[in-house]
Amino acid sequence: MKFRFDDQPHQSAAVSAVVDLFEGALTPPRDVLAGQAAGANGHDGFELDRPVLASNLAAVTIREAVNQQNELALLSETDLQGQDRDFPNFSVEMETGTGKTYVYISTALRLAELYGLRKFVILVHSIAIRAGVVKTFEQTEEHFRLKYPSVPYKWGVLGENSALNDFSEPSSGVQFLIASVQALDKPETNTLYASAEQPQLWGEAMSGVQHIARMRPIVLIDEPQNMGTPLRRQAIATLNPMVALRYSATHKDLYNLVHRLGPKQAAEAGLVKRVSVKGIVAGEDGKPYVRIDKLRSVRKRLMAESVIDMATQDGAKRIPIVLQNGTDLFEESGGLAQYQGLVVESIERKPDRVIFENGLTVQSGQETGVDHLAVWRDQIRHTIRQHLSRQGQIDAMGRDVKVLSLFFVEHVADYAGEDPVLPGMFDELFRQEWARAGKPEGEMPDPAELRVAYFPSTKRGILKDTAGRAADAEFEARAYQEIIANKELILDRANPRAFIFSHSALKEGWDNPNVFQVGFLRHTRSELERRQQIGRGLRLPVNQDGHRVIDPSINRLTLIVDESFTEFTEGLNAEYATATGSSGDGAPQVDNADHEVLVRRRPALFDSPEFAALWSRIRYKARYRVSVDQSTLPKVVASSEHLEELRTIQLRANVVQSADLIYDDTGRVITPESSVAESRGERIVNVGQRLPNIVQLIEDQLQYGKFPLQLTRPTIASIIGAIPVELTRHVLDDPDRWARIVASAIRIESIEQMVQGISYEPMDEASWWDAEVVFLEVESKNPPQPQPGNPDPKNGVAPAPDDGVNLFDHVDYDSHVERAFAAQLENSRDQIKLFTKLPRRFRVRTPVGEYSPDWAIVHDENGAQRLYLVRETKDTRNLDDLDWDEAMRIRFARRHFAAAPVGPVDYTNTTDQDGLLIEDTDWHSA
């Protein structure tokens, strides 16, 4: 299998957010040899205009809807060789699984294409991430060669082969150097700091790090939150970056954040899998339940944070308590009999443990009073059950996606060794779950052939337990090499391996897009990292052709954990808070798997003549053709209200800020930002600087925007010529912003003209939608639950009447308007013979993206005429009140359904208050 890559809007947006910072701010050297790239010898001759860079920063942060910033966040450090350095830093936040590595490689190549930059260092903090970066270069090579045909490039790993020499020598191609920060942060021992024994004939002896610094590279930092110590900040400065670009899902120090794609945004946009949690809460084994989470010192006295059972009116519940010498658990538990005689005798360090008077000892991170093997059995059982269900669902849809499940194992001996428990346990439970699913016994594969394991090992193949320490790097590197080498192989459906057992230390830097279930089979609590569990399976799956599958109905990651849902979510939020230094609000939203609802198709209605007639009319796919009168476009754009923003453009100037200092009682300044006044300072005048090619700037904006648009350069030039002079004069003040505003106006006016000039033509019937694929027989949903302050979430799943006319036994609604509209349809059964909420798998192509209408309805008009309706429901009928692209999709959809080839389809937009609008005679008009 070969992974396929394409341009995705969210990745293009992240690239543009960084590239646009340098417009007008980065000037290549002028004394470049003919035929040689500007940065072939490094970037020392490039000029970076920091005031212009700061001005661009303000514009980009406003556009990207992150906190507006007007000042550059410089990293000022004395590097590890005693040189004072300072350089701008820009941060991009991207949720795990959305293509962070792809984005920074693409950003580098785009900068190389525009400005001739040639030297990029990719800085990582672990072997795992380094291996993942190399794999991404290998997988994307063909894609990027086609995307950037004029930019040849190579990559190498610092310390391997001739990577350093290739990087430091003149080259017209882009050179990427992938370096581990550990190779930089110990100048006393790192060979990179040693001078060459044989100096080059044409220069003095230089150390490896000096060769890199001489290049003044752009430094791309992967997971910078792991490089925030003073020593590692100095190590970064030692590279002498022109600029550092920081990429992570969980930044701790944001510097200048220019783009954010957080967990909630990514999930809502369908860019990653949704996450569900199945909690397995350990039951009693007849012993008192005691869990020791950690020890802490309070006024030089050791105490232990613990969890025990406590008697309540609703029975025993587990609650946290703090133990100290003399604590009586019988009293703390409210008199539960099993705790009699359980009194803390001592609390000790190294190892951290609590000793009770009856001889019981519990170490930190451990618990007693539960049957661990029983918990593991439940975790494995539910993982297999979910695996078989998910694979069956995907097969029924014809998606050709192989489902994988991943188990994290804490000790090698649990899976391999003299008496491992997991292989036999898995094989037994797989046979049971296969039978439970009603699958033929004769078709059951050998469970042993479904398992594959990856563990750290020595050179001689001896498996080892590791903990991610520096001393473990060599052993873990072998496991990562095997995981990454087999990444495509395990996705092949001809390969029976579908259940991966991996050591818990191997928890970052690798993932597999087709992991749909993750279980963590552990002995202790201290080593669990919920963020890492989620990260291994967030990426969208790929089919057997290597193409990404975008379908919310199947793209769900289920975590099978040995704690309650509440414990998991609170712990996840705490981990995000620790990682980012924030409140933890950035943690991804996870669903409780116990709240999943199965939505079933009703066979009688699906097989009915009413559904057959409805489906025959709407199932067609159509290609569209658009025509825009380019002779009238200049006049239309010139009079567009979207050009009014040009009047606000002013010559770039410094920003003068002023405010009174307000102090609290401790002397700390607490002046709020809202009280800071701003005014324009000295204007920035660029004397002798050539005006950039405005036509080229506008063309780039049109091609790289959310809705790419291709116009000829003469057409763009004629549009510019038609713009009134009182607006064109501002181009000299800020050419880049002027071009962005004009490009936006061109795009909007062109697409609005397309509504009049679009025609839809049905495609060959063999390509039309398949009802079995669009309307699944069974589909799981995980609707939001009522919460304090939100007792009635806007979207959800509601049961349909047993004798109703809904194609499904539940209605899946995205708003209260939709829920009310469905109830009206159910209450109008004299006229409504059948209706269905159209799944988002049913899509109509439009110039502004694919569109999924809400409802398909069979309506009887007085028993004399049968109408087939498609309706879009919003809280308003006025399209001007909707987002522009949403309104445009509705306008284009009218044209699509007007071209129905089998029989007429009545399409319009309505509200729950306006109803079906059968009398609407304008449904077929634009």
N, C-alpha and C positions, 0 to 999 in steps of 0.2 A: 504494500500500500504506500501511496505517496500523498502527503498532505497538500491540499490545495489552498492557496491564499488569494484573497481578493481585497479590494479597497473597501473598507467599512467606514461609514460616516463618523463614528465616534473616534476612530483612530486618526482619520484625516483632521478632525477638529483638534486633537491633541498635538498633532504635528504642526498645524497652522499656528496654534497658540504660542509655540516657541519660535518658529521661523519668522513670524510677523514682528517679533521683538527687534529683529536686526535690520528691518527696512530703513534705509537711510542712516543707520548707525554704524554699519560695518563697511569699511572701505578697504579693498584689496590693495596691495602694493602696486605702484605704477612701473617699477623697473623690472618687470618679469620678462624673461627671455621668450621670444616668439615660439609659440607651440607648446609652452610649458604652463602647467596649472599654477595659479597664483600661490597656492600653499604647498607646492612640491617640496620646498626646502624647510617647511615649517611655517608657523604663523607669526613670526616675529615682526614681519613688515606690515601686518594688518593694523589698521587704526580702528579702535572701537570708541565711538563718540558716546561717552557716558550720559551727558544731558539728553541726547536724542534717545538713547536706550531707555532712560527713565521716563521720557515722554511716551514712548511706545508702550512701556510697561503699564502706564495709567490707562491707555486706550485698550490694551488687550485685557486687562483685569476687569474693566467695565463690560466689555463685550462678552467675556467668559463668565460673568456673574459670580466672580469670587470677590473677596474684599478688595476694594480699589486701593492700589498702592502707587505712590508717586516717587518713592525713593528706592534706590538700589540697596539690596541687602548684601553688603560686601563681607567676604570672609577674609579677615585680616589676621595673619599669623606669621610668626617667624618659623620658617620651615626647618627640617631636621638637618640642614646644612648651614644654618645661621643666616639665611637670606630672608629679608622682610618681603612678604607677598600680600597682595590684596586683589580680589577678583570677584566679579558678580556671580551670584548663584540664583538659579531659577528652579522652582519645584513643580513637578507634575504629579498629581495624585490619580492613580488608576487602580480600580478594584482588581484583586487577584483574578486571573482568568480572562481579562479583557484585552490582552496582547501588549503588555507593557514593553517587553523586549523588542517586539516587532516595531513598536512606535519609536523607540529611541534610535533604532538602526535606521528606520525610514527618515527620521528627523535629521540625522547626520548626513544621509545621502542627499536630502533636499538642500541642506546648507551647502554641501559640496557642489551641488549643481548650480546654485545661485551665486555663490561667492568664491568658489575655488578652494575652499577649505579641504585639507587632505589628511590631517592628523587627529585621530580620536582615540582616547584611552577609555576603556570600559572598566570601571573599578567595582569589584565584587568583594564580599566578605567571607565566602565559603566555597569549598570545592563543589558542592551541589549546584550552586547558582552558576559557577563558572562552567560546569558541564552543560547546564541548561542553555546558557548563552551560545556556546559552541554549537549545540544541536539546532538552535534557532537559525544560526547562520547557515548551517547545512540545508535545513528544510526550506529556507526562504531564498536561497541563492538564485534559482531560476526565476522566481517571481520578481525579485529586485533587479535582476539583469534586464528584464523586460520593462519594468517601471521606470528605471533610470538608465536608459541605454547609453547615455553619454558619460556615465560615471563608473568607470571600472574600479573594483575594490578588492581588497584582500583582508584576511584577518589572521591573527596568530595569538598564541597564548604565551605570556611572559614566562621565560624559563624553558620553553620548548623550542627545539630546532633553531631556526635563525630569526625568530619573531622580533627580537629587539633590533637586530641589524636591519631587517627589512623596514622597520618603523622609522629608524633614525636616518636612513639613507634617502636621498632625493628620489621622488617618485611622482609621476603624473597621475597615478591611481590613488584612491583613498586607502589609507592604512588604518586598520583597527587593531589596537593592542589590548587584549583582555588580561587584566592584572588583578591578582588577589592583594588586598590591602596588607595581608600578613607579610608579603614580599617587600613592603615599603616601611613598615612601622618599627623595624629593629635595625637601625643603621650600624650598630656594633657587630651584628652577625649576618645581616643580609648581604649576599654577594653582589647585589645590585649597586651597593655603595663602594665596591672595590674598584680602583682604577685599573685600566687595562695594563697588562704586563708589557705588551708590545704596542707603543703608541702608533697611531696611524701616521703614515709618511707625511700627509698634508696637514697635520694638526697635532695638538698636544694631547697627552693622555687624558681621557675623560672616563668617569665611571658610567655605568649603565643609566643610573638615575639622572646624571647630568645630560646624557644624550637625550633622554625623554624631555627634560626641562627645557633644553635648547629649542625643542620643537614648538613650545608654547601651545600645547594641544587643547582641544575641547575635551573636557573630562565628563563622561557620562557615569553617574554614580547609581548603581543598582542597590536598592534597600539602604539608603543613607542613614536611617535610624540606627544602624549598627556601626556607624563610623563617627559618632558624636563625641568620643572621648578627646581630651586635649591632644594625646599622642596621635590619634588618627586624623584629627584636623590638621596637625602639622604634616602628616604623611601626604594628605591631599595637596597641601600647599607646596610640598616639595616637587610635585609634578609641574609647577608653574603654569596652571591653567589660564587660558585666556578667559574662559567662562566655565563654570561647573553647572551641569544640568542634572537634577536629582529626580529619580523616579521611584515611587513606592506606593503601596496601598495604605501604609500606616506611617506617615511622616511624624517625627517627633519635633524637629525644628523645621518650620515651613520655609524660612527665608522668603523669597518672593514666589508665592504660589500663583501660577498663571493658568492652571487648568485643573479642574476637579471632576472626576467621575467616581463618585462614592458607591458604597455597596447598595444603598437604596435605589439610586439612579440606575445602576447597572442591572439590578434585578427587575425594576419596573420596565426598563427598555428591552428586556429579553436578551441581554448581552451575556448573561451568565445563568447558570441553573438557579432556580429557587431552592431554598434549603428547608428540609423538614427534620425534626428530631424525634426519634423513638427512644424514650427513656426506660431503661430496665432498672427498677429500684430493687435493691437486694432485700430478700426476705430473711426472716429469722431462721437460725439453725438450732434453737434451743438455748443459746448462750446470750448473755447481755451484749447489746450492740454498743461498741465504743469505736469512734474514729478519731485519730489524732491528726489534725491538719498541719500544725506547725507550732514550734516553741518560740516564745518571745520573752525578753527580759524587761521587767517593770520595776524600776528603782532597785536594781541589782537582785531581784527575785525572779526566778524562772517560773513562767506560767505556760500552760498549753491550751491552744485553741482546739476545741473538741466538739464532737457531735454525739449525742446520746438520744435514746427514746425517752419521751416524757408522757405521763398520763394526762389525757384531756377528756372532755365530755364526749368527743367523737372517737375515742380510742387513743392508742399510743401514736405519737407523732415525733419525728426526728427534729431536734432543735439544737442550735449551737450553744455551748457553754464554755467558760474559761475555767480550767483546772489549776489548782495550786496544792501545795502540800496540805493534807488533811481533808480535802474535799471528799464528801461522802456521796457517792452516786445514787444510793438508795433515796436519800433526801432530795437530791437535785432532780430525780426522775419523778417525783411525786408519789414515791412509795411503790414502784414497780418491783415485784418480788425477785426478779432475776438479778437485781442489783444489790441484794443484801450482802453485806460484808465487803463490798467493793469500795475501798477507801484508798486515796492516793498516798503512797508512802514516800515517793521521791520523784523528782523530775531531773533528768540528766542530759548532758550534752555528749556528743561524740561517742556513740551514736545518740541522736536525739530520741529520747524515749520517756515513757511514763511507766513507773513501776507501782503496782498496787500491793496492799498488805497481804492479799491472798496468794501472791506470787505471779499474778498475771502481768505480763510486760507487753506494751503496745508501742511500736516505733512510730516516729513521725511519718505521715504519709500512708500508714496502714490502718486497717480496721479489723475488728473481731466481731464475731456474732453473725457472720454471713457465710454462705457457701459459695465461694468464688467459682467453682466449676459449674454450679447451677446457673450463675449469672452468665458465664461464658456460653453455656448451652443456649440460653435464651437469646443472647446477642447473635450467635451464629445462626440459630433457627430463623429469627426474624430477618436477618440479612439474606439468607437463601430464599425465604418466602418472598421478600420484596424483589429480589433479583429475578426469580422466575416470573413473577407478575409483570415486572417492567419489560422483560424480554418478550413475553407474550403480547403485551400491548403494542410494542413497537413492531413486532412481526405482523400483527393484524393490520397495522397502518401501511405496511409495505415500505418501511423506512430503510431497511437493510443496514441497521446499526447493531453492532455487537455490544452487549451490556457487560461491564466489568464491575466487580466488587473488590474492595480493599480492606484487609484486616491489618491493623498495626499490632505487632507482637512485642512485648517488652523484654522477654528473655528467649534467647535462641533455644534453650532446652525445652521450651514448651512446644516447639515445632520439630526440632531436629535433635538427635542425641540418643541416649540409651533407652529412655522411656518417655517419649513425647506424648502429650495428651491430645493436642489439637488435630493432627491428621485423622486419627480414628474417630474423634468426636465429630469432625466435619463430615466425614464419609457417611457415618450413621445418620446424621441429621439430614443430609442431602437426600438419602433414600426415602426418609420419612416425608420430607416436604414434596418430593416428586410425586409420591403416591397421594398426598393430601391435595395436590393441585389437579388430580384426576388425569394425569398423563399416563400413557401406556407403559407398562413395566418393560416391555420388550424394546422400547426406544430410549430407555434411561442410559446415559453414558456412564462410564466408570468414574465415580467421584474422584478417584486418585488422579485421573488424567485432567481434571478440571483445575487442579491446584498448581500454583507456581510460587516460589519463595525467593526473596532477595534479602540476604543478610550480609553484614560486614564480614570480611574474611582476611586471613593472612595470605602471603604469597603461595603457601602450600595448600591452600584451600580449607584451612581450619576455620570454622565459623566462630565469631566472637560477639559478645555483648559490648556495645559501645554507648557513649552518652553525648556524642557531638563535641567532645573536647578536641583541642588541637592535637593531642597525642593519638587520637583515634582517626585522624584525617586519612592516613594511608589505607586503613582497613575499610573505611566507609567509601573511599574513592572507587574501590573495586565494585562495590554494590551499585553505586550510581552509574558507573560505566555500563554495567549489565542492564540496569533498568532502562537507561536511555538508548542503548543499542537495540533493545528489544521493543521499543515503544511502538513502532509501526507493526512489528510482527504479531504482537499480542492482540492487535485490533482486527486481524484477519479472521473471519469467521471459520475458515478452514482450520485454524489453530484452536484446539479445544480449551486451552487455558483461559479461564474467565474469572477465577478467584485468586487474588494476589495476597500473599502473606509477606509483610515487610516489617523490618525492625523499626521500632518506634523512634530510634535515633535518626532515621532517614526521613525526616519530616519536612524538609523544605527544599526548594530549588528544582523539584521535579513534580510533574503531575501527569495525568493521562486524561484526555478529554472524555473518554467513555466510562469513567468511574461514576457510577450512579449510587453506590452504597459504600459507606465507610464505617467500620467497627473498630473499637479500640479495646483490645483484650489485655488488661493490665493487672498488676499486682498492687501497685501503689497509686496514690493520687498526685504525687508531687511532679510527675513527669508529663502530665497531660497538658497539651496545648491545644485548646479548641480551635483557635485560629488556623493552626496548621492542618488539623483534620479537615476543616472546610476547604482550605486552599487546594488540597489534592484532587478535588473533584468538581470545582466550580466551572471549569471551562466547558463551553458548549461541545456536544458530541459531534463526531464525524461519521459519515457512512462509508461503505466499502470503496467508494471512489475517492475518498479523502476530502469530500466537501462537507462544510459545516452544516449542521441541521438546526434550523431555527423553528422550534415548535414548543410553545409553553406547556402543552399538554403532556409532553414526555420529559421536558428538561427540568427535572427535579432531582436534587441530591438528598438522600436520606442518611442521616447519621444515627447509628444505633449505639447508644451510650449507656454506661452503667451508673446513671444518676437521673434524678428527676428532670423534667423539662425546665422547671424553675431554676434548679441548681445550675443547669447547663447555660441558660440564657444569662443569669446573673454573673456566672463565671466568665462567659464570653465578653460581656460588657466590661468586666473588670480587666480582662487581658487587653482589650483595645484601649482602655483608659491608661493602663501602664505603658503600652507601646507608644501611644501618641501624646501622653501627658495631658489628655483632655478628659472630658466627662465620660467617654465611652459611647457617646451618641452616634459615632460613626460606625458602630458594629452593624454587620448585616442583619436584616430582619429574618428571623427563623420561625418556621411554623411548627406547631405541635402535631406530629404524625398521628396522634390519637384523635385529632379533630378532622381527619380526612373523611370526605364524603364521596361515595361511589355514585356517579351519575350514570343511569342505565338508559339505553335506547329502548323504546317500546316496539317490540316486533310487529304487532298488529298495525300500528300506524306507519312504520317504516315500509311494510309490504303492501300498504293500501294504494288503490288507484289514485287517490288524492295526492299522496306524496310523489308517486311516479310522474303525474302530470306536472306538478310544481317543479320537481327536480329536472325534468326534461327541458324546461324553459330557462332555468338559471344556471345550469351546470357548464355552459360553454365558457371557454377562454377566448380572449380576443386580443389581438395586437392593435396598437393605435398608430395612426399617422398624424402628424401635426404640421400645420403650415402657418407661418407668421409672415405677414406682409412687411418685409424689411424696408420697403420704401416709406411706409408710414411710421415705422418704429421710432426713428429719430424725433419726430414731432410728438409722439405719444410720451416718450421718455422726457423730453424737454419740458413738457407741461405737467409732469408727475409731481404729486404732493410729496413723494418720497425724496425729492431733491432738496426740500426745504432745509434739511439739516446742514446743507453746505453753507448756509448763511452764518452758522455758528462757528465755523472754522476760523481760528485766529492764528497768527504767527506764533510758533512755539516760544514759550517763555519759561523762565524759572518760576517756581511757586514760592511765595513768601507766606509763612505761617506765623501767627502770633497768638498768644494766650497768656492769661495770668496764671501763675503757679499757685495751686491750692494744696495745702499740706494736711495730713492727718496728725493725730497726737504723737505719733512716733517719728514724725519728720519725713514720712514718705510722701512723694508727690502723687496726688490723686486727681489731678485735673482731668475731667472727662474729654474725650475726643470731640464730643459734640460742641464744646465751647471753643474749639480752635478755629480761628478765623483765617481765611486764605485770600490772598490777592495776587495779582500778576506782578512778576518782577521784571528783571531785565530781559528784553527780547533776545532770542537766539538767532543771530544772523549768520548764515552760511555763505560767505563770500567766495565766489569762484567755483562753487559746487554745481556740477551739471544737473539740470532738471532730469529726473528719471523718465524713462519711456512710459508715458501715461497709458497708451494703448496696451502695452505689454502688462502693466500693473492691473488694468481692468480685466484683461483676458485671463490672467492668473487667478484673479478673484472669482471670475465666472466658472472656471474649470475646477477650482478646489473648494467651492462652497458646498453647502448642504445639498443643494439641488444643482448639480453641474449643468452648465449651459454652454453650447459651442456656437459662437458667432464668428463670422469672418472679420479679419482686421479692418477691411474697408468699412464694414457696417459699424464697428465700434467707433472708428474715426468719424463717420458721418453723424453718429449720435453725439459725440463730444462737440462737433461743430455746431449742432443745433441748440446746445445748452446756452441759455442767456448769459451775456457777458458779466452781469453782476454776480453770477454764480461761478463762472469759470475763473474769475480773477483770484479766487481763494485757493486754486491749485498750487500757487507759489508758496502759500503759507504752510501747507501740510499735504504734500502730494499723495502720501500713502493713505491718509484718512479720506482725502477727496476721492481717490480711486475706489475705496471700499464702499463709500456712500453711493457713488454713481453705479457701480456694479450691482449693488443691491436693488437699486431702482430699475435697472435694465432687466434683472432677473424677474422681479415682480411683474413688471409691465409685459414682458415677453410671455410669461406663463399665463397671465390673464388673457392675453390675446389668443393663446392656444385653445382656450375654452370654445371660442368661436370657430377656430380652424381645425379642431380635432375630429377625426373619424375613426370608428372602431370597426375592425373586420374580424369575424369569428375565425379562429384557427381550425386546423384539421381536427375532426371529432375524436380521433385517437388520443389527443392530448387533453381532452376535457376532464373536468373534475370527476373523481370516482366517489360515489356516495359512501362506500365502505371506509374510505380513507378520511373523508371530511366528517362524517357522523359516526363516531366510534361506538361500538356496542357497549363498552364499559369504559368510563374515564374517571380518574380520581381527581378530586378538587380539595383544596385546603383553604376554606374561606376564612377571612379574619373574624376573630371572636369579639363579642362586646367587651369593652374595657371601661374603667372609670373615666368619665369625661367623654366617652365615645360609645354610648350604649347601643347605637344602631349604625354600624359601619356602612359606608355608602355602597360597597360591593359585597356580594355574598352568594350563597346558594340556598334557595328556598324549595321545599317540597312542592311538587305539583299535585293537584287533585288526582285521586286514583282513576276517576272516570273522565279525566280532562282530555283536551285536544292538543296538548304539548307533545311533541315528538319524543321528549325525554321525561323521566319521572321527577326531575328537578329543573328549575329554571336558574341559570347562571347569569346573574345580573351585575353590571358594572356601575350602576347608579340607582338611586331611588326612583328616578324617572322610568328606567327600564323595568324595575320591579312592579311599579304601578301599571305600566303599559301591558305587561304580561297578565296581570290580574284582570284587566279590562278584556283582554282577548279570551281568557277562560270564562268570563261572565257573559260572553256574547256568542254562545255556542249555536244559536239559531243561524247566525251568519258565518261564524268562523268554523270551518271544518277541520283545519289543521294549522298549527304554526310551530315554528322552531326558532330559537336563538341561533343565528348562524355562527358556528365556531370560527375562530380567527384563521383556521386553516383554509377557509374559503376566502379568496382574495381577488380583487380587481386591480389591474395595472393602471397606473396614472402617471403623468409626468412629474408628480410630486410625491411619489412613493406608492406602495401598495395600500389598498383600502379594503377593509372588511366591514360590510354593512351589518346592521343589527339583526333584522328579522326577515323571515320568509313566511308568507301567510297565504292560505287558500280561503277565499271569501265567496260566499254565495249571495248574490244580489237578488232578493225577493224570489229565490228559487228559479229565476229565469236566466241568469247570467252568472258564470263563475269567473272570478277575477283572481289573478296570481300577482301578489303584492310583495314588494321588497321595501322595507321601511328603515329609516335611520331615525333614532330618537335622541333628542337633546333637550335641554331645558329652555330652548328658544328656537323659533323658526327663522329668526333673522340671522342670516349667515354672517353678516358684518359683526355680530357679537361673538363669533367663534374665532379661534386662532386662524391666521391666514391660510396655512397649509391644510388645516382640517376643512375649512370652507371650500378650498379649491378641490379637494378630493371628492366632496359631495357633488360639486358642479361637474367634474369629469365623470363621476359615476352615472349621472343622468344620461350622458351620451353613451356610456357603455350599455346600459339596460335598454336604451332606445334601439339598440342594434340587435336585440335578441332574435336569433335565427329560427327558433322552433315555433314560438307563439308570443303574443304581447306580454310584457312584464311591466306592471305599474310601479314606478319607483318615485319616492319623494322623501323629504325629511319632515318630521313632525315632532310633537311633544305628547306627554301623557294627557295634557289638557285638550289638545286639538284632535286627538284620536287618529283614526285611519285616513281621514281626508280623501274619501272615495270620490267626492265631487270635485277635487282639485284638478282643474283642466290644464294646469301649467306644468304638470309633472314631467312632460317630455321636452320642455324648453330649457334652454341654458339659463 
